[in-house]
Amino acid sequence: MVNIKVLGPGCPNCEKLEMLCKEIVSEKKVEAEIEKITDINRFVDYGLLMTPGLVINEKLVSSGKIPTKSAIIEWISNAEK
C-alpha cells in the first residue's frame, strides 16, 4: 500500500493537490492511503518549507507547487514497487 500525505494549511492549492491525488489513485486503481496534514509543526518533520507539500511513503517529493499529474503518477507507481 502506498502512503500519500498532502501537507498544507488548507489553502486552495493544497485542496487541489489532495483532489488530484485522489483522482489518480482512483483512476490507476492504486491501493493507497491519502492523509491531509494541516499541522504546521509536522511540516518541519518532512523538511517542508513551502506548501503545498507531497509526501509519498514518508519521502518529500514536491513542495511549493502543484506537480503535474504525470509526475505524481510516476512517483506513485515507483512507490508501489
N, C-alpha and C positions, 0 to 999 in steps of 0.2 A: 504494500500500500504506500502511496506517495503522500507525504505530509506537506501541505502548502499553507503558508502563513502570509496574509496580507497585512502589512504594518502601516498604520496611518491613523490620524486623529478623527477621521470621518469626513474628510473633505471630498468634493465631487470626484477628483481623480482617484482617490482611494476606493470609493464606491465603484467606479468604472472598472478598476483593476480587479476587484473582487468578482464583479459580474462576468468579466472576460474569462477569468479562471474557471468559474462555474460552467460557463458556456463550453469551454474547451474540454473540461473533464466529462461533461455530458456527451458532447459530440464524439470524442475519442473513446468513450466508454472506459475511462481510466478509474481504477479503484483508488480513490483519494479522499483525504480529509482536508477540508478547507477551513482555516481558522482566521478570524479577524482579530487583530491585536490593536487596541486603541490606547493602551497604557504607554505613555511616552517613556517611562522609566525602563520598560522592556525593550525599547528600540535600541538602546545602548548595548544590550546583550548581544545584538546581532551586528553591531558596528554601523547602524543606520544613522546617517547624518541628515538626509533629506527624504521626505515622504513623496509619493508612496514607496513602500519597500516590498519586495517579494522574496520570500524565503522558501526554498524547496529542500526538503529533507535536512533542515537545520543549516542550510548554506544560503547566505545572502546572494541572490543572483541579479538583482536590479534595485536601484534606488534613485529617487528624484524624478522619475518619469514613468510613463506607461509604456512598457515594452511592446514590441509588435506581437501580434498573435502568433506568427510563425516562430518567433524566438521563444515564447512561452511553451509552445507545443514541443519544440526541440528540448528545452530544459526538462519538461515533464517526462518525455519519452526516455531521455538519458537517465533520469532518476528511477525509472521503472526497471532498469537493467540490473 
